[in-house]
Amino acid sequence: MGMDETGAAGGAFATAALIIGAVLALLVVVLIIAALISILIHKNLTAGGKLLWVLGVLYLPVLGSVAWFVVGKKGYLNRLVGVDKGYRREAVSPGQHSDQRHGPHGLGGAPA
């Protein structure tokens, strides 16, 4: 009698673990696809920047996807690396930089 109860409990545990594993795997796949789509439609990234982010997500899927949504999408890291189309890092004085949006009329976007 003890063997049947243990076997049934073990089978239920294995089934629950399989279901939880499948749900987690599905969530990871959805996270990766969402990150890739978000990277590809992001308007402020250069083509090279998009390529770097896509390669990062494909090489380290979970870490790359989370990194994109935490720091990449906001643009801080993109401006630092120089792959953001809308900003240019200009030296203000030694050791300091200014992140200014540049437009068709030069730095600041206003006509001279």
Backbone torsions as a table, in degrees:
resi	resn	phi	psi	omega
1	MET	NA	-38.9	179.3
2	GLY	-63.9	-32.4	-178.7
3	MET	-68.6	-39.5	-178.2
4	ASP	-67.2	-41.2	-179.8
5	GLU	-66.4	-40.8	179.5
6	THR	-67.0	-40.9	178.9
7	GLY	-64.6	-39.9	179.3
8	ALA	-67.7	-40.4	179.8
9	ALA	-67.4	-39.9	178.5
10	GLY	-65.9	-38.2	178.0
11	GLY	-66.3	-38.4	178.5
12	ALA	-67.0	-40.1	178.8
13	PHE	-65.0	-41.9	179.3
14	ALA	-64.4	-39.8	178.3
15	THR	-65.8	-43.9	179.1
16	ALA	-63.5	-41.8	179.1
17	ALA	-64.2	-38.5	178.5
18	LEU	-65.4	-42.3	179.1
19	ILE	-65.3	-45.0	179.8
20	ILE	-63.4	-41.9	178.1
21	GLY	-62.6	-40.4	179.6
22	ALA	-66.4	-40.1	179.3
23	VAL	-65.9	-43.9	178.9
24	LEU	-63.7	-41.0	177.7
25	ALA	-62.1	-41.3	177.8
26	LEU	-63.9	-40.6	178.3
27	LEU	-64.5	-38.4	177.9
28	VAL	-65.2	-43.3	178.9
29	VAL	-62.5	-42.7	178.5
30	VAL	-63.6	-41.6	178.0
31	LEU	-60.6	-44.2	-178.8
32	ILE	-66.0	-45.2	179.7
33	ILE	-63.9	-41.9	179.1
34	ALA	-63.2	-40.6	178.9
35	ALA	-65.1	-44.2	-179.7
36	LEU	-62.9	-43.7	178.4
37	ILE	-64.0	-43.7	-180.0
38	SER	-62.0	-40.2	178.5
39	ILE	-64.3	-46.4	-174.7
40	LEU	-68.8	-27.3	180.0
41	ILE	-97.7	-0.9	-179.9
42	HIS	-67.0	127.1	-171.8
43	LYS	-84.0	-22.6	-175.6
44	ASN	-92.6	4.8	179.0
45	LEU	-98.1	141.9	173.4
46	THR	-75.2	169.3	178.4
47	ALA	-62.4	-39.2	177.2
48	GLY	-64.9	-38.4	177.6
49	GLY	-65.0	-41.0	177.0
50	LYS	-62.8	-42.6	179.4
51	LEU	-61.4	-43.5	179.3
52	LEU	-62.5	-43.8	179.5
53	TRP	-66.4	-42.2	178.9
54	VAL	-61.9	-44.1	178.3
55	LEU	-63.0	-38.4	177.3
56	GLY	-63.3	-42.2	179.3
57	VAL	-68.9	-37.6	179.7
58	LEU	-73.1	-32.7	-178.7
59	TYR	-77.3	-44.8	177.2
60	LEU	-124.9	82.1	-168.6
61	PRO	-55.4	-52.9	-176.0
62	VAL	-72.3	-49.0	-179.4
63	LEU	-63.6	-42.6	179.6
64	GLY	-64.5	-40.5	179.2
65	SER	-66.1	-46.0	179.3
66	VAL	-64.5	-41.7	178.9
67	ALA	-61.1	-39.7	178.7
68	TRP	-60.5	-48.1	-176.8
69	PHE	-72.7	-26.5	-178.3
70	VAL	-85.2	-48.1	-175.8
71	VAL	-119.2	-31.2	-174.4
72	GLY	-71.2	-44.3	-176.1
73	LYS	-67.1	-30.2	179.4
74	LYS	-74.8	-22.4	173.8
75	GLY	96.1	-6.6	-178.0
76	TYR	-59.8	-51.9	-178.9
77	LEU	-67.6	-36.3	-179.5
78	ASN	-63.9	-40.8	178.1
79	ARG	-68.2	-38.0	-179.7
80	LEU	-64.1	-41.9	-179.1
81	VAL	-79.4	-24.3	178.3
82	GLY	94.3	23.3	179.5
83	VAL	-105.5	11.0	178.4
84	ASP	-93.4	126.2	-176.4
85	LYS	-69.9	-29.3	-170.8
86	GLY	-89.7	-7.6	-175.9
87	TYR	-129.8	149.2	176.3
88	ARG	-130.4	133.8	177.3
89	ARG	-86.7	119.9	179.9
90	GLU	-117.6	140.4	177.3
91	ALA	-74.0	127.9	177.2
92	VAL	-95.1	-50.5	173.8
93	SER	-151.0	168.6	-177.2
94	PRO	-53.2	124.2	177.6
95	GLY	87.5	-6.0	-179.5
96	GLN	-121.0	149.3	178.3
97	HIS	-133.0	155.3	177.3
98	SER	-120.4	125.6	174.9
99	ASP	-93.1	103.5	-178.7
100	GLN	-122.2	140.9	176.2
101	ARG	-73.4	134.9	177.2
102	HIS	-114.9	146.4	-178.7
103	GLY	-127.8	-161.5	-177.7
104	PRO	-66.5	-17.6	-177.5
105	HIS	-102.3	16.3	178.6
106	GLY	100.2	-163.0	-177.2
107	LEU	-63.3	132.7	179.5
108	GLY	92.5	-22.3	174.7
109	GLY	83.3	-2.1	-178.7
110	ALA	-97.5	145.8	178.4
111	PRO	-64.0	144.9	-178.7
112	ALA	-83.5	NA	NA
